[in-house]
């Protein structure tokens, strides 16, 4: 491998005004504008060779992540790719354990999101240098296996955001069934009667043999979660996702224990901030589905540790991907999990949402409700330059137009 | 109470170059520059009436907290103090649960530090409006009691930072004994033989009846902590502080269980990011000393919840105050704990470090190793304007001089 010295890091605040149509709405995030802190690394070896990375956010606050990426950038610029990957643990710790910056984390919140954005770009760069999609780079480190012909099973969250009307639910669900979808997630948690009506409607539409999951996005406290979900048990959800505060390991353990007799598992992870938290969730039997996220924790590095721990505890990994870019990235990790770690599809599936893929250079390909393994080199992070410029906040033309129309 | 509308919020990045003399150094933070994101609130009622707040950081990364304070400021400016304090829970949730910004937390890391800085300023403003020091405002809400004549017991961390020589340790410790100090904390965790030598030295200097605590600042993993501390047991430390990752509740529970037969407790909290984490530490018997911090969690609001939980579990609160401004702020909270909640000094004491008090308008007063209750109105957050201007980063004269001298 050439040295490939990183000579420049740029980061931009890119936001999509998704709140205007209630895409992504749930009980806690009522008006998300799907956004990214978008990182591009440039090297000295070849002007065309760049590494693209991002972390997902939901609007306001993205500028704080951008500020954190800038603060961390001094630790990256000047390093060669060879130096980084020959001691990736050391490089990871350099980013996460800077003697001054770790105070504002450590390994959580803004600084961890910024770390993810940068490391995602480093992994993308490495995979591009090797001329492989990231998942292939990962599985080739381990043992080779035949790539799945049929792809990796996906479920859809796009039919039942909390802000959608019953008419929208019915139409979107019917269309998804026609396209071959068999697993559906419904947002719940704001109003019990509303949830009963929506779950009943969807269960009728999809029939008894398809899979239903429900997601409260942290809306409840522990006892409230148990009571509320018990009242939705008649609709046979496979899991309740994020029933309470994402930090409450012991609370999730209580909920898991109470819901086990009803055949409902607990799923969480999209706001679980690092491997130490996942370790405890597994130790305490506090979840039955591990929802890794490609942008919340410290990139591929930390997700590999989480995937291996999940395997040790025999708990399936079902990634979170409800956001912009998250489907593109996490498909690489779940392919690695299947090919090199779990070798099982039992109770396993990867979330899919159908928004904003058109802004990526190598968008996710779904066929018959399965993720088709990407073949382009890299980590599928690269966005279309035109999309970035249009959506850059606050000066891109989309945001200028919204401001002028006074819609927000 | 008048309306006292908040019409302006300013925030500044203020840093003290403490790393030049190794003040504050420990096993993980080898070169801290004690710093604050410093917030001033202005009201429409009286130009002289301002609220001062801060959060503590250790140098790089402060600019990210400043950025986060700016992002949150839109939720504060325009509100009246009356609106805020008449529904303080609602206001707290407005800051911590903004539908977009919560994604970059929630309630942890940068965004929580920024929330603390702002809420500290709001509490300061409220106490000034009432003409009381904050602790008095708090205890008057509850039940009145005679203020302690002798003050609240303190311990010192200033004698044994990791970067100090044995000669410095000996001199500082002897001086402290002469001043009446009876409780001493030693930084450990980088090198076992070094720790044995330092602990032995200090135990000899202070004798068998004074109290020794040790602090590893998260340096170890779980088993390493148990082995290492067992080898320091002969020096009879009261507690081992931050033995491992601050997120590892179950790890701390294992350490607590292993060290209990040696008579050594586990203390932690300075990087415990919210009340839900403290709840679990208490539920799991994972700590024997609760170290609240005035700037890590969501200000007075969240610390009151933590103090009440500690009382419920009968665990003493011994605040963290190793930083700039932390002594000034947390003394109010520990007075509230004593007067209104615990009514006990058993195994209770408040950390004290002797650096940088000269930059505050109402600096902490220590007499005979006790905190003397402050009497000036407010939360003791106000800094001398001259100090702020000199230390503002990167343009204050102190930092310009350091840059010119090329010392850093």
HADDOCK unambig.tbl for C-alpha pairs under 7 A between the chains (distance, minus, plus):
assign (segid A and resid 28 and name CA) (segid B and resid 99 and name CA) 6.32 0.50 0.50
assign (segid A and resid 29 and name CA) (segid B and resid 99 and name CA) 4.57 0.50 0.50
assign (segid A and resid 29 and name CA) (segid B and resid 100 and name CA) 6.54 0.50 0.50
assign (segid A and resid 30 and name CA) (segid B and resid 99 and name CA) 6.01 0.50 0.50
assign (segid A and resid 31 and name CA) (segid B and resid 99 and name CA) 6.47 0.50 0.50
assign (segid A and resid 32 and name CA) (segid B and resid 99 and name CA) 6.99 0.50 0.50
assign (segid A and resid 32 and name CA) (segid B and resid 100 and name CA) 5.86 0.50 0.50
assign (segid A and resid 57 and name CA) (segid B and resid 103 and name CA) 6.29 0.50 0.50
assign (segid A and resid 57 and name CA) (segid B and resid 104 and name CA) 6.89 0.50 0.50
assign (segid A and resid 58 and name CA) (segid B and resid 100 and name CA) 5.25 0.50 0.50
assign (segid A and resid 58 and name CA) (segid B and resid 103 and name CA) 6.60 0.50 0.50
assign (segid A and resid 59 and name CA) (segid B and resid 100 and name CA) 5.46 0.50 0.50
assign (segid A and resid 60 and name CA) (segid B and resid 100 and name CA) 5.42 0.50 0.50
assign (segid A and resid 60 and name CA) (segid B and resid 101 and name CA) 5.33 0.50 0.50
assign (segid A and resid 61 and name CA) (segid B and resid 71 and name CA) 6.64 0.50 0.50
assign (segid A and resid 61 and name CA) (segid B and resid 101 and name CA) 5.02 0.50 0.50
assign (segid A and resid 61 and name CA) (segid B and resid 104 and name CA) 6.67 0.50 0.50
assign (segid A and resid 64 and name CA) (segid B and resid 64 and name CA) 6.25 0.50 0.50
assign (segid A and resid 64 and name CA) (segid B and resid 67 and name CA) 5.78 0.50 0.50
assign (segid A and resid 64 and name CA) (segid B and resid 68 and name CA) 5.73 0.50 0.50
assign (segid A and resid 67 and name CA) (segid B and resid 64 and name CA) 5.77 0.50 0.50
assign (segid A and resid 68 and name CA) (segid B and resid 64 and name CA) 5.73 0.50 0.50
assign (segid A and resid 71 and name CA) (segid B and resid 61 and name CA) 6.63 0.50 0.50
assign (segid A and resid 99 and name CA) (segid B and resid 28 and name CA) 6.32 0.50 0.50
assign (segid A and resid 99 and name CA) (segid B and resid 29 and name CA) 4.55 0.50 0.50
assign (segid A and resid 99 and name CA) (segid B and resid 30 and name CA) 6.01 0.50 0.50
assign (segid A and resid 99 and name CA) (segid B and resid 31 and name CA) 6.47 0.50 0.50
assign (segid A and resid 99 and name CA) (segid B and resid 32 and name CA) 6.98 0.50 0.50
assign (segid A and resid 100 and name CA) (segid B and resid 29 and name CA) 6.55 0.50 0.50
assign (segid A and resid 100 and name CA) (segid B and resid 32 and name CA) 5.86 0.50 0.50
assign (segid A and resid 100 and name CA) (segid B and resid 58 and name CA) 5.25 0.50 0.50
assign (segid A and resid 100 and name CA) (segid B and resid 59 and name CA) 5.46 0.50 0.50
assign (segid A and resid 100 and name CA) (segid B and resid 60 and name CA) 5.41 0.50 0.50
assign (segid A and resid 101 and name CA) (segid B and resid 60 and name CA) 5.31 0.50 0.50
assign (segid A and resid 101 and name CA) (segid B and resid 61 and name CA) 5.02 0.50 0.50
assign (segid A and resid 103 and name CA) (segid B and resid 57 and name CA) 6.30 0.50 0.50
assign (segid A and resid 103 and name CA) (segid B and resid 58 and name CA) 6.61 0.50 0.50
assign (segid A and resid 104 and name CA) (segid B and resid 57 and name CA) 6.90 0.50 0.50
assign (segid A and resid 104 and name CA) (segid B and resid 61 and name CA) 6.68 0.50 0.50
assign (segid A and resid 104 and name CA) (segid B and resid 109 and name CA) 5.44 0.50 0.50
assign (segid A and resid 104 and name CA) (segid B and resid 110 and name CA) 5.35 0.50 0.50
assign (segid A and resid 105 and name CA) (segid B and resid 109 and name CA) 4.58 0.50 0.50
assign (segid A and resid 105 and name CA) (segid B and resid 110 and name CA) 6.60 0.50 0.50
assign (segid A and resid 108 and name CA) (segid B and resid 108 and name CA) 6.83 0.50 0.50
assign (segid A and resid 108 and name CA) (segid B and resid 109 and name CA) 5.79 0.50 0.50
assign (segid A and resid 109 and name CA) (segid B and resid 104 and name CA) 5.45 0.50 0.50
assign (segid A and resid 109 and name CA) (segid B and resid 105 and name CA) 4.58 0.50 0.50
assign (segid A and resid 109 and name CA) (segid B and resid 108 and name CA) 5.76 0.50 0.50
assign (segid A and resid 109 and name CA) (segid B and resid 109 and name CA) 4.92 0.50 0.50
assign (segid A and resid 109 and name CA) (segid B and resid 110 and name CA) 6.52 0.50 0.50
assign (segid A and resid 110 and name CA) (segid B and resid 104 and name CA) 5.35 0.50 0.50
assign (segid A and resid 110 and name CA) (segid B and resid 105 and name CA) 6.60 0.50 0.50
assign (segid A and resid 110 and name CA) (segid B and resid 109 and name CA) 6.50 0.50 0.50
assign (segid A and resid 110 and name CA) (segid B and resid 110 and name CA) 5.84 0.50 0.50
assign (segid A and resid 247 and name CA) (segid B and resid 276 and name CA) 6.58 0.50 0.50
assign (segid A and resid 247 and name CA) (segid B and resid 277 and name CA) 6.61 0.50 0.50
assign (segid A and resid 248 and name CA) (segid B and resid 276 and name CA) 6.14 0.50 0.50
assign (segid A and resid 248 and name CA) (segid B and resid 277 and name CA) 6.90 0.50 0.50
assign (segid A and resid 250 and name CA) (segid B and resid 280 and name CA) 6.58 0.50 0.50
assign (segid A and resid 276 and name CA) (segid B and resid 247 and name CA) 6.58 0.50 0.50
assign (segid A and resid 276 and name CA) (segid B and resid 248 and name CA) 6.13 0.50 0.50
assign (segid A and resid 277 and name CA) (segid B and resid 247 and name CA) 6.61 0.50 0.50
assign (segid A and resid 277 and name CA) (segid B and resid 248 and name CA) 6.90 0.50 0.50
assign (segid A and resid 280 and name CA) (segid B and resid 250 and name CA) 6.56 0.50 0.50
